[in-house]
Amino acid sequence: MSKQIRTAVVGLNMGLSHAYAFHESEKADLRWVVDLDEAKAKSVAEELGCKYATDWTTILHDVDAISLCTPHHLHAPQALQAIAQGKHVLVEKPLANTEEECLQVIQAAEQNNVKLMVAYVLRYLPALVRLKEVLDSGRYGKPINANCWVEGMLKPSPGSWFSRRDQLGGGVLFSHGCHYVDLLLWFFGEPERIVSLGTRLGTEWMEGEGTAHATILFKSGTLGHVGCSWGFRHAAPPALFHIHTTEGLITVSRDYRSIEAVTDKGKEIVYEEAPEANTSKAKTAIYEIEHFLSCIAEDRLPQTNGRDALRSHQAIWDAYAMADN
């Protein structure tokens, strides 16, 4: 086996699944977990057999790659500091809260010849990889319209960084809906126009919108729509995606584990994941972590690299700007 990549995870809320994934991967040597909550960091370190710290800057000398799962407004300064020391960086979405910061991080990674990847975790799930293949194949004709439903309830946390627009980077569309805007861009290509509307009703503790609808017209003529919320007390979306095509309908289940198609010939299973396919504590993060590690080992550009991720960020910023005018 080739030399394992020494890794660390900073931030053990979103980062907990990253830590499990690094621990499980044969490509990685998880050296450190870091969190301001020392008791949490110590507990996770004991479980995974690694070291822990509360100050992430003290452990950079002992790692090759680092996963930054911290509040959004910290992503750019922390990524720049790690990159300056020659570390490969996996950063939770968003890459940063402004285009200027994103470009600073991207350019620093390119200049220092390190891998920079944004944790758009859904891109790497087997069902969605298969969906991309099916759409590209034209098996069911050309996509006409895609609807995406993301319904949830976020525990109110007034005064936290989640509540502040400048630290979150916007509202639910930028913080959570960005995953699905990214998927639509991946599926359907270049956008021609994007519009959005949002409301704070039901999420008044947030400065940004807690519920948002965004619609994208693609240059291909396809329409895509994302509805997302952190204020729905009882979520019951019909699916993750409904994609209507010139030959039928493609649906993706809410748990990302199956794809069905309906045509004039009837219904067929396009993809179905076995119940035991992924019992990892890392859950969905295992796929993106393996990709990140492979890109480092093989000197490849990550699929969700900085410039690729900037496309979805820019689309949302454009939508916000249009809504404000």
C-alpha positions as CSV (number, residue, x, y, z in Angstrom):
1,M,0.0,0.0,0.0
2,S,1.2,3.5,-0.8
3,K,1.9,5.9,2.1
4,Q,-1.2,7.0,3.9
5,I,-2.2,10.7,3.9
6,R,-2.0,12.3,7.3
7,T,-5.3,14.0,7.9
8,A,-7.1,16.2,10.4
9,V,-10.7,17.4,10.9
10,V,-11.5,20.8,12.3
11,G,-15.0,21.3,13.6
12,L,-16.9,18.2,14.9
13,N,-20.5,19.1,14.1
14,M,-20.5,18.9,10.3
15,G,-17.0,17.4,10.5
16,L,-17.9,14.3,12.6
17,S,-18.8,12.3,9.5
18,H,-15.5,13.5,7.9
19,A,-13.6,12.2,10.9
20,Y,-15.4,8.8,10.6
21,A,-14.6,8.6,6.9
22,F,-10.9,9.4,7.3
23,H,-10.8,6.9,10.0
24,E,-12.3,4.2,7.8
25,S,-10.4,4.9,4.7
26,E,-7.3,2.8,3.9
27,K,-5.8,5.9,2.2
28,A,-5.8,8.0,5.3
29,D,-4.1,8.3,8.6
30,L,-6.4,10.3,10.8
31,R,-4.0,12.1,13.2
32,W,-6.1,14.8,14.8
33,V,-9.7,15.9,15.5
34,V,-10.1,19.6,16.6
35,D,-13.0,21.4,18.2
36,L,-13.4,24.3,20.6
37,D,-15.4,21.9,22.8
38,E,-12.5,20.0,24.4
39,A,-14.7,17.3,25.9
40,K,-16.2,16.6,22.5
41,A,-12.8,16.5,20.8
42,K,-11.4,14.2,23.4
43,S,-14.4,11.8,23.2
44,V,-14.1,11.6,19.4
45,A,-10.4,11.1,19.5
46,E,-10.7,8.3,22.0
47,E,-13.3,6.6,19.8
48,L,-11.2,6.9,16.7
49,G,-7.8,6.4,18.2
50,C,-6.2,9.7,17.2
51,K,-5.1,12.9,19.0
52,Y,-7.2,16.0,19.7
53,A,-6.7,19.7,20.1
54,T,-8.8,22.8,20.5
55,D,-6.5,25.1,18.5
56,W,-6.2,23.8,14.9
57,T,-3.2,26.0,14.1
58,T,-1.0,23.9,16.5
59,I,-1.4,20.7,14.5
60,L,-0.7,21.7,10.9
61,H,2.9,20.5,11.1
62,D,1.7,17.0,11.6
63,V,-0.7,16.6,8.7
64,D,-0.8,16.6,4.9
65,A,-4.4,17.4,4.4
66,I,-7.1,19.1,6.5
67,S,-10.9,19.2,6.5
68,L,-12.4,22.5,7.6
69,C,-15.9,22.1,8.9
70,T,-16.2,25.4,10.7
71,P,-18.6,28.4,10.5
72,H,-18.8,29.8,7.0
73,H,-17.1,33.1,7.7
74,L,-14.0,31.3,8.9
75,H,-13.6,29.2,5.7
76,A,-11.5,31.7,3.7
77,P,-9.0,32.8,6.4
78,Q,-8.5,29.2,7.7
79,A,-8.1,27.8,4.2
80,L,-5.6,30.5,3.3
81,Q,-3.6,29.7,6.4
82,A,-3.5,26.0,5.7
83,I,-2.7,26.4,2.1
84,A,0.1,28.8,2.9
85,Q,1.7,25.9,4.8
86,G,1.3,23.5,1.9
87,K,-1.7,21.6,3.1
88,H,-4.4,20.1,0.9
89,V,-7.8,21.5,1.9
90,L,-11.3,20.0,1.9
91,V,-13.6,22.8,3.0
92,E,-17.3,22.4,3.8
93,K,-19.6,24.5,1.6
94,P,-19.5,27.3,0.9
95,L,-16.0,27.9,-0.1
96,A,-16.3,31.4,1.2
97,N,-19.0,34.1,1.7
98,T,-17.8,36.5,-1.1
99,E,-16.5,36.1,-4.6
100,E,-13.3,38.0,-3.7
101,E,-12.6,35.5,-0.8
102,C,-13.3,32.5,-3.0
103,L,-10.9,33.8,-5.7
104,Q,-8.2,34.4,-3.0
105,V,-8.4,30.8,-1.8
106,I,-8.5,29.4,-5.3
107,Q,-5.5,31.3,-6.5
108,A,-3.6,30.5,-3.3
109,A,-4.2,26.7,-3.9
110,E,-3.1,27.0,-7.5
111,Q,0.0,28.9,-6.6
112,N,1.0,26.5,-3.8
113,N,0.2,23.4,-5.9
114,V,-2.2,21.9,-3.3
115,K,-5.6,20.3,-3.8
116,L,-8.6,22.4,-2.9
117,M,-12.0,20.7,-2.8
118,V,-15.4,21.9,-1.6
119,A,-17.5,19.4,0.2
120,Y,-20.5,19.1,-2.2
121,V,-21.2,15.7,-0.8
122,L,-24.2,14.9,-2.9
123,R,-22.1,14.9,-6.1
124,Y,-20.4,11.7,-5.0
125,L,-23.4,9.7,-4.0
126,P,-23.8,6.6,-6.2
127,A,-27.5,7.3,-7.0
128,L,-26.7,10.9,-8.2
129,V,-23.7,9.8,-10.1
130,R,-25.9,7.3,-11.9
131,L,-28.5,10.0,-12.5
132,K,-25.9,12.2,-14.2
133,E,-25.0,9.2,-16.4
134,V,-28.6,8.6,-17.3
135,L,-29.3,12.3,-18.1
136,D,-26.1,12.5,-20.2
137,S,-27.0,9.3,-22.1
138,G,-30.3,10.8,-23.5
139,R,-32.0,7.5,-22.6
140,Y,-35.2,9.2,-21.6
141,G,-34.9,12.1,-24.0
142,K,-34.1,15.8,-23.2
143,P,-34.8,17.2,-19.8
144,I,-37.6,19.8,-19.8
145,N,-38.1,20.6,-16.2
146,A,-36.6,19.6,-12.8
147,N,-38.1,20.1,-9.4
148,C,-36.2,19.7,-6.2
149,W,-37.7,19.7,-2.7
150,V,-35.6,20.3,0.4
151,E,-37.8,20.6,3.5
152,G,-36.6,20.7,7.0
153,M,-36.7,22.3,10.4
154,L,-33.6,23.9,11.9
155,K,-33.6,24.4,15.7
156,P,-33.8,28.1,16.2
157,S,-30.5,29.6,17.4
158,P,-30.9,33.4,17.7
159,G,-27.6,35.2,18.1
160,S,-25.6,32.3,16.7
161,W,-23.5,32.6,13.4
162,F,-26.4,30.7,11.7
163,S,-28.7,33.6,12.5
164,R,-26.3,36.3,11.1
165,R,-26.4,36.9,7.3
166,D,-22.8,38.2,7.2
167,Q,-21.5,35.0,8.8
168,L,-23.8,32.5,7.2
169,G,-23.3,34.2,3.8
170,G,-27.0,34.7,3.2
171,G,-29.9,32.5,4.1
172,V,-31.0,28.9,3.6
173,L,-30.6,29.1,-0.2
174,F,-26.9,29.9,0.1
175,S,-26.2,27.7,3.1
176,H,-28.2,24.6,2.3
177,G,-29.9,25.1,-1.1
178,C,-26.4,25.5,-2.7
179,H,-26.1,21.7,-2.7
180,Y,-29.1,21.4,-5.0
181,V,-28.2,24.5,-7.2
182,D,-24.9,22.8,-7.6
183,L,-26.5,19.6,-8.7
184,L,-28.8,21.3,-11.2
185,L,-25.7,23.1,-12.8
186,W,-23.9,19.7,-12.9
187,F,-26.9,18.1,-14.6
188,F,-27.9,20.7,-17.0
189,G,-25.0,23.0,-17.8
190,E,-24.7,26.7,-18.1
191,P,-27.5,28.8,-16.6
192,E,-29.0,31.7,-18.6
193,R,-30.9,33.3,-15.8
194,I,-31.7,32.6,-12.1
195,V,-34.3,34.2,-10.0
196,S,-35.3,33.6,-6.3
197,L,-37.7,34.7,-3.7
198,G,-37.3,34.2,0.1
199,T,-39.1,34.8,3.3
200,R,-38.2,34.9,7.0
201,L,-41.8,33.8,8.0
202,G,-41.4,31.0,10.5
203,T,-37.6,31.6,10.8
204,E,-37.7,35.1,12.2
205,W,-34.6,34.3,14.3
206,M,-32.6,34.4,11.0
207,E,-31.4,37.7,9.3
208,G,-31.4,35.9,5.9
209,E,-34.3,34.0,4.4
210,G,-35.3,30.7,6.1
211,T,-37.4,29.6,3.1
212,A,-36.5,30.1,-0.5
213,H,-37.6,29.3,-4.0
214,A,-35.1,29.5,-6.8
215,T,-35.7,28.9,-10.5
216,I,-33.0,28.6,-13.1
217,L,-33.4,28.8,-16.9
218,F,-30.6,26.9,-18.5
219,K,-29.1,27.7,-22.0
220,S,-30.4,24.3,-23.1
221,G,-34.0,25.5,-22.4
222,T,-34.3,23.2,-19.3
223,L,-36.0,24.8,-16.3
224,G,-34.9,23.9,-12.8
225,H,-36.5,24.7,-9.5
226,V,-35.3,24.4,-5.9
227,G,-37.6,24.9,-2.9
228,C,-35.8,24.7,0.4
229,S,-36.6,25.6,4.0
230,W,-35.4,25.5,7.6
231,G,-38.9,26.4,8.9
232,F,-41.1,23.4,8.0
233,R,-42.3,21.6,11.1
234,H,-43.7,18.7,9.2
235,A,-41.7,17.8,6.1
236,A,-43.2,15.6,3.4
237,P,-41.6,16.2,0.0
238,P,-42.8,14.0,-2.8
239,A,-39.2,13.1,-3.7
240,L,-35.8,14.6,-3.9
241,F,-36.1,15.2,-7.6
242,H,-38.8,15.0,-10.3
243,I,-37.2,15.4,-13.7
244,H,-39.6,15.5,-16.6
245,T,-38.1,14.7,-20.0
246,T,-39.3,14.5,-23.6
247,E,-39.8,10.8,-23.1
248,G,-40.9,10.4,-19.5
249,L,-40.3,11.2,-15.8
250,I,-37.3,10.4,-13.7
251,T,-37.7,10.5,-9.9
252,V,-35.0,10.3,-7.2
253,S,-36.1,9.1,-3.7
254,R,-35.8,11.4,-0.7
255,D,-33.1,9.2,0.8
256,Y,-30.9,9.3,-2.3
257,R,-31.0,5.5,-2.6
258,S,-33.2,4.8,-5.6
259,I,-34.1,6.2,-9.1
260,E,-37.3,5.3,-11.0
261,A,-38.3,6.2,-14.5
262,V,-41.9,6.3,-16.0
263,T,-42.4,6.2,-19.8
264,D,-45.1,5.0,-22.1
265,K,-43.9,1.5,-21.5
266,G,-44.5,1.7,-17.8
267,K,-42.3,2.1,-14.7
268,E,-38.8,0.8,-14.3
269,I,-36.1,0.9,-11.6
270,V,-33.0,2.8,-12.9
271,Y,-31.0,2.4,-9.7
272,E,-31.5,0.9,-6.3
273,E,-29.0,0.7,-3.5
274,A,-29.0,-2.4,-1.4
275,P,-30.1,-1.6,2.3
276,E,-26.7,-2.9,3.5
277,A,-24.7,-0.9,0.8
278,N,-23.5,1.7,3.2
279,T,-23.6,1.1,7.0
280,S,-20.6,3.3,7.7
281,K,-20.8,5.9,10.5
282,A,-19.4,8.3,7.9
283,K,-22.7,8.0,6.1
284,T,-22.7,9.9,2.8
285,A,-19.3,11.6,3.5
286,I,-17.4,8.4,2.7
287,Y,-17.7,8.9,-1.0
288,E,-16.4,12.5,-1.1
289,I,-13.6,11.7,1.4
290,E,-12.4,8.8,-0.9
291,H,-12.5,11.2,-3.9
292,F,-10.5,13.8,-2.0
293,L,-7.8,11.3,-0.9
294,S,-7.6,9.8,-4.4
295,C,-7.1,13.2,-5.9
296,I,-4.2,13.9,-3.6
297,A,-2.6,10.5,-4.1
298,E,-3.0,10.6,-7.9
299,D,-2.4,14.3,-8.4
300,R,-5.8,14.9,-9.9
301,L,-8.1,17.9,-9.8
302,P,-11.1,17.3,-7.6
303,Q,-14.4,17.3,-9.3
304,T,-15.8,19.9,-6.9
305,N,-12.7,22.0,-7.0
306,G,-12.8,25.7,-6.1
307,R,-13.5,27.1,-9.5
308,D,-16.3,24.5,-10.1
309,A,-17.9,25.3,-6.7
310,L,-17.7,29.0,-7.5
311,R,-20.3,28.5,-10.3
312,S,-23.1,27.6,-7.8
313,H,-22.1,30.3,-5.4
314,Q,-22.2,32.9,-8.2
315,A,-25.6,31.7,-9.4
316,I,-27.0,32.3,-5.9
317,W,-25.4,35.7,-5.6
318,D,-26.9,36.6,-8.9
319,A,-30.3,35.5,-7.7
320,Y,-30.0,37.5,-4.5
321,A,-28.9,40.5,-6.5
322,M,-32.0,40.2,-8.8
323,A,-34.3,39.8,-5.8
324,D,-32.9,42.9,-4.1
325,N,-33.5,45.1,-7.3
